[in-house]
Amino acid sequence: MRKVVWMLCTAAVLATSTGCLIPLYSGDPIRRAQQLIYTSEDLRAITDEWERIWFLDQPSHMTPWRTHGGIL
């Protein structure tokens, strides 16, 4: 009987919660939009930082065409 009650309570909690118990963003639409902009800018900066660390933002000196490399 206890298992059934625990399963019903767990199902009720999981069915009524949408995401997290504590909301991540504000309920005010203006402030929520500002928070979402800040979050997306932080995520965009991560990729720029990753490219800078691995030197992927440097210009490529390789030719776009295949070269033979041997004596013709």
N, C-alpha and C positions, 0 to 999 in steps of 0.2 A: 504494500500500500504506500509505503514511504517513497519508493521509486517512482510511482505514478504521480504523486504529489510533486516531487522534485522535478520530474520531467515536465509537468504542466506549468510549474512556476518558471522554469527555464525557458520554455516555449513562449510564455507570456512576456517575459522580459525581452527576449530576442525579437519577438514580433512587434513590440511597441517601440523599441529603440531604433532610431534611424542614424546610424553612424556611431557617434560617441555620446556618452552620457552628459559630458560637459561640452557645450557648443564651442567650436573653434573660432567662429567669427561673430561679430556683434549682430544684434537684431535690427539695429538702425540701418536702413538701406544705404545712406550716404557714407557712414563710417565703414560698413561692410565692403562697399566698393573700394574705398581707400585701402583697406586691409588686403583685399584681393590683388590690387595693383602692386602693393609693396611685396606681397608673396611672389607674384609672377616675375617681378624685376629681380628678386633674389635668385630665383631658379634660372633666369636667363644669364645672370652674372656667373653662375657656377660653370656653365659650358664655356664661357669666355676665359675663365680662370683655368679650366682644364686644358684648353688649347694653348694657353700661354705657358703652362707648366711643361707640356710635352712638345713645345716648339712647333705646334701645328699651325700657328698663325703667321709663320714666316713665308716669304714668297718661295715658290718652287723654281729651282734652276734646271729642272729636267726638261728635255725637249718634248713636245707633244707628239713627235713622230718617232718611230722606231729607227734606230741607226744600226748599221751592220757591225761596226766595231772592228772588222778585220781589214786586211789589205785586199783591195779590189784589183 
